[in-house]
Amino acid sequence: MTYLTLGQLNIPVAWLAFLVAIFYSDFRSRKADVATNKILEHLVFAYILIWKVSYIFFSWSDFWKAPLSLVYFDGGFKGQVFALLVITAVLYRKRQGLIWADVWAYWVRFIAVYHVITYSFQEHWVIAGIWLVVIGLIERKYSHWILLGQFLLLAWLVGFTSSFTLAHLIILLSVYLKTKQAQYLAVAGILSLLAMTLADVEKTTETTMGGMIDLPTTTGELYRLSEQDQELTVVNFFATWCPPCKAEMPHLQSFAEDLPAGVEIIGVNLTDRDDGIQALEDFMQTYEVSYPILLDETDEVGTGYQVMSIPTTVLLNAQGEEVERIVGPISEDGLRQLIKPYQ
């Protein structure tokens, strides 16, 4: 599970885990150096805030069409670079107030709690239990051996190229080099890699056979997936009342206006779960939707594709097999990255 659905609101599990881990680390670090704890807390939240709000500047047209998109999207790589520059400057100014042993203790608590929550939502109970044991060891007595053990655990679970593993590697290097420059680099690198981790909330699936899509469009034509001659088909399931559906619509339209060769995009309105045809017509007019929108009036296709949360976007190959699935809103850049391995 990558999203927690509460009514009409989809909350990324990565964000929930992040916030809980921050609050836990703050609570358990209250006996540590107060100045260091406050600096870390402010740096982390400032980084995330700058990274998120930079979406307004780097994607102004999409934000203007759907201001709610700020909740679901961020400034991307440009936003990360901008936030990193700002926080690095702040970190340099605050360098005299940092006690590095407390910084690393804060980090190991954060990463352990984060993974307990994420693996619990994924129902990987054994791995979640391992991270719980790590938390117990941390609270008993922190040492650099725990930092090394977490690095090895991360390398085993998610590989050497994941954001958390790379962050741990930076920390280990700074600990053994024991220079101020390396320590500043470590904190800045951690913040940047955290942002990359929170951005990566998509859910991919193994190749499976998708159901048949034979549905009428809003223009009265009959769309049959089996008759299409495309290498890849992006199918977006949505409803007009859904806030994240509204947020991603300008991104989908921008993608549709500049489609890569051999790629098609269609929208499937879950009509049986929606507010009627008039609401759909108003929705399409508001967001100037030009790509085909299909009407799933009996919920046959939505049920066949096991669409539980919306929006859901699936990528189909030329044989109609589902090769990728995104639960939650997706940006134009996210779509282009999604299809890239299959072109």
DAFEN-V215417 format. One record per residue. N is the residue number from 0. RES is the residue in one small letter. PHI is phi in radians with two decimals (NA if undefined). BURIAL is b if it has 24 or more other C-alpha atoms within 12 Angstrom, else e. Layout:
{{N,RES,PHI,BURIAL} {N,RES,PHI,BURIAL}}
This chain:
{{0,m,NA,b} {1,t,-1.84,b} {2,y,-2.26,b} {3,l,-1.81,b} {4,t,-1.66,e} {5,l,-2.13,e} {6,g,1.14,e} {7,q,-1.66,e} {8,l,-1.84,e} {9,n,-1.82,b} {10,i,-1.87,b} {11,p,-1.06,b} {12,v,-1.06,b} {13,a,-1.06,b} {14,w,-1.25,b} {15,l,-1.06,b} {16,a,-1.10,b} {17,f,-1.05,b} {18,l,-1.14,b} {19,v,-1.09,b} {20,a,-1.12,b} {21,i,-1.12,b} {22,f,-1.11,b} {23,y,-1.12,b} {24,s,-1.10,b} {25,d,-1.08,b} {26,f,-1.12,e} {27,r,-1.32,b} {28,s,-1.67,b} {29,r,-1.11,e} {30,k,-1.57,e} {31,a,-1.41,e} {32,d,-1.08,e} {33,v,-1.12,e} {34,a,-1.08,e} {35,t,-1.07,b} {36,n,-1.05,b} {37,k,-1.20,b} {38,i,-1.07,b} {39,l,-1.08,b} {40,e,-1.04,b} {41,h,-1.19,e} {42,l,-1.11,b} {43,v,-1.10,b} {44,f,-1.20,e} {45,a,-1.15,b} {46,y,-1.07,b} {47,i,-1.11,b} {48,l,-1.11,b} {49,i,-1.09,b} {50,w,-1.07,b} {51,k,-1.23,b} {52,v,-1.18,b} {53,s,-1.08,b} {54,y,-0.98,b} {55,i,-1.05,b} {56,f,-1.41,e} {57,f,-1.56,b} {58,s,-2.38,b} {59,w,-1.04,e} {60,s,-1.11,e} {61,d,-1.20,b} {62,f,-1.13,b} {63,w,-1.10,e} {64,k,-1.26,b} {65,a,-2.49,b} {66,p,-0.98,b} {67,l,-1.12,b} {68,s,-1.10,b} {69,l,-1.03,b} {70,v,-1.17,b} {71,y,-1.82,b} {72,f,-2.10,b} {73,d,-2.47,b} {74,g,-1.37,b} {75,g,1.12,b} {76,f,-1.10,e} {77,k,-1.08,b} {78,g,-1.13,b} {79,q,-1.13,b} {80,v,-1.11,b} {81,f,-1.07,b} {82,a,-1.10,b} {83,l,-1.10,b} {84,l,-1.13,e} {85,v,-1.12,b} {86,i,-1.20,b} {87,t,-1.09,b} {88,a,-1.11,e} {89,v,-1.15,b} {90,l,-1.05,b} {91,y,-1.11,e} {92,r,-1.19,e} {93,k,-1.66,e} {94,r,-1.05,b} {95,q,-1.28,e} {96,g,-1.69,e} {97,l,-1.72,b} {98,i,-1.88,b} {99,w,-1.17,b} {100,a,-1.06,b} {101,d,-1.24,b} {102,v,-1.07,b} {103,w,-1.23,b} {104,a,-1.10,b} {105,y,-1.05,b} {106,w,-1.15,b} {107,v,-1.16,b} {108,r,-1.13,b} {109,f,-0.99,b} {110,i,-1.18,b} {111,a,-1.19,b} {112,v,-1.14,b} {113,y,-0.97,b} {114,h,-1.36,b} {115,v,-1.05,b} {116,i,-1.20,b} {117,t,-1.13,b} {118,y,-1.27,b} {119,s,-1.18,b} {120,f,-1.15,e} {121,q,-1.45,e} {122,e,1.09,e} {123,h,-1.68,e} {124,w,-1.18,e} {125,v,-1.15,e} {126,i,-1.18,b} {127,a,-1.05,b} {128,g,-1.14,e} {129,i,-1.08,b} {130,w,-1.18,b} {131,l,-1.12,b} {132,v,-1.09,e} {133,v,-1.08,b} {134,i,-1.05,b} {135,g,-1.04,e} {136,l,-1.16,e} {137,i,-1.09,b} {138,e,-1.24,e} {139,r,-1.25,e} {140,k,-2.97,e} {141,y,-1.35,b} {142,s,-2.62,e} {143,h,-1.15,b} {144,w,-1.12,e} {145,i,-1.17,b} {146,l,-1.05,b} {147,l,-1.14,b} {148,g,-1.10,b} {149,q,-1.12,b} {150,f,-1.05,b} {151,l,-1.14,e} {152,l,-1.12,b} {153,l,-1.14,b} {154,a,-1.06,e} {155,w,-1.25,e} {156,l,-1.43,e} {157,v,-2.15,e} {158,g,1.60,e} {159,f,-1.36,e} {160,t,-1.80,e} {161,s,-1.28,e} {162,s,-1.07,b} {163,f,-1.18,b} {164,t,-1.13,b} {165,l,-1.13,b} {166,a,-1.07,b} {167,h,-1.12,b} {168,l,-1.09,b} {169,i,-1.06,b} {170,i,-1.11,b} {171,l,-1.04,b} {172,l,-1.10,b} {173,s,-1.17,b} {174,v,-1.13,b} {175,y,-1.41,e} {176,l,-1.33,e} {177,k,0.96,e} {178,t,-2.06,e} {179,k,-1.10,e} {180,q,-1.08,e} {181,a,-1.14,e} {182,q,-1.20,b} {183,y,-1.09,b} {184,l,-1.08,b} {185,a,-1.09,b} {186,v,-1.13,b} {187,a,-1.10,b} {188,g,-1.14,b} {189,i,-1.04,b} {190,l,-1.08,b} {191,s,-1.13,b} {192,l,-1.22,b} {193,l,-1.09,b} {194,a,-1.08,b} {195,m,-1.09,b} {196,t,-1.15,b} {197,l,-1.20,b} {198,a,-1.31,b} {199,d,-1.60,b} {200,v,-1.93,b} {201,e,-1.29,b} {202,k,-2.08,b} {203,t,-1.82,e} {204,t,-2.25,e} {205,e,-1.27,e} {206,t,-1.08,e} {207,t,-2.36,e} {208,m,-1.44,e} {209,g,-1.36,b} {210,g,-1.36,b} {211,m,-1.26,e} {212,i,-2.04,b} {213,d,-2.21,e} {214,l,-2.40,b} {215,p,-1.31,b} {216,t,-1.71,b} {217,t,-1.17,b} {218,t,-1.63,e} {219,g,1.60,e} {220,e,-1.45,e} {221,l,-1.82,e} {222,y,-1.74,b} {223,r,-2.10,e} {224,l,-1.07,b} {225,s,-1.14,e} {226,e,-1.65,e} {227,q,-1.45,e} {228,d,-2.08,e} {229,q,-2.24,b} {230,e,-1.23,b} {231,l,-2.41,b} {232,t,-2.23,b} {233,v,-1.62,b} {234,v,-2.01,b} {235,n,-1.92,b} {236,f,-1.62,b} {237,f,-2.67,b} {238,a,-2.44,b} {239,t,-1.27,b} {240,w,-1.46,b} {241,c,-1.40,b} {242,p,-0.99,b} {243,p,-1.17,b} {244,c,-1.14,b} {245,k,-1.12,b} {246,a,-1.14,b} {247,e,-1.53,b} {248,m,-1.04,b} {249,p,-1.05,b} {250,h,-1.20,b} {251,l,-1.15,b} {252,q,-1.15,b} {253,s,-1.08,b} {254,f,-1.11,b} {255,a,-1.15,b} {256,e,-1.34,e} {257,d,-2.45,e} {258,l,-1.25,e} {259,p,-1.14,e} {260,a,-1.05,e} {261,g,1.38,e} {262,v,-2.10,b} {263,e,-2.21,b} {264,i,-2.21,b} {265,i,-2.33,b} {266,g,-1.92,b} {267,v,-2.00,b} {268,n,-1.37,b} {269,l,-1.35,b} {270,t,-1.00,b} {271,d,-1.16,e} {272,r,-1.85,b} {273,d,-1.87,b} {274,d,-1.81,e} {275,g,1.89,e} {276,i,-1.14,b} {277,q,-1.09,e} {278,a,-1.10,e} {279,l,-1.18,b} {280,e,-1.08,b} {281,d,-1.13,e} {282,f,-1.07,b} {283,m,-1.15,b} {284,q,-1.22,e} {285,t,-1.05,e} {286,y,-1.74,b} {287,e,0.93,b} {288,v,-1.29,b} {289,s,-1.99,b} {290,y,-1.47,b} {291,p,-1.06,b} {292,i,-2.02,b} {293,l,-1.76,b} {294,l,-1.86,b} {295,d,-1.65,b} {296,e,-1.31,b} {297,t,-1.90,e} {298,d,1.13,b} {299,e,-1.17,e} {300,v,-1.29,b} {301,g,-1.02,b} {302,t,-1.21,e} {303,g,-1.08,e} {304,y,-1.59,b} {305,q,0.94,e} {306,v,-1.44,b} {307,m,-1.74,b} {308,s,-1.98,b} {309,i,-2.19,b} {310,p,-1.31,b} {311,t,-2.27,b} {312,t,-2.12,b} {313,v,-2.08,b} {314,l,-1.94,b} {315,l,-1.94,b} {316,n,-1.53,b} {317,a,-1.12,b} {318,q,-1.55,e} {319,g,1.41,b} {320,e,-1.51,b} {321,e,-1.39,b} {322,v,-1.92,b} {323,e,-2.55,b} {324,r,-2.49,b} {325,i,-2.02,b} {326,v,-1.76,b} {327,g,2.01,b} {328,p,-1.20,b} {329,i,-2.33,b} {330,s,-1.56,b} {331,e,-1.07,b} {332,d,-1.07,b} {333,g,-1.08,b} {334,l,-1.13,b} {335,r,-1.15,b} {336,q,-1.21,e} {337,l,-1.12,b} {338,i,-1.51,b} {339,k,-0.96,e} {340,p,-1.15,e} {341,y,-1.87,e} {342,q,-1.66,e}}
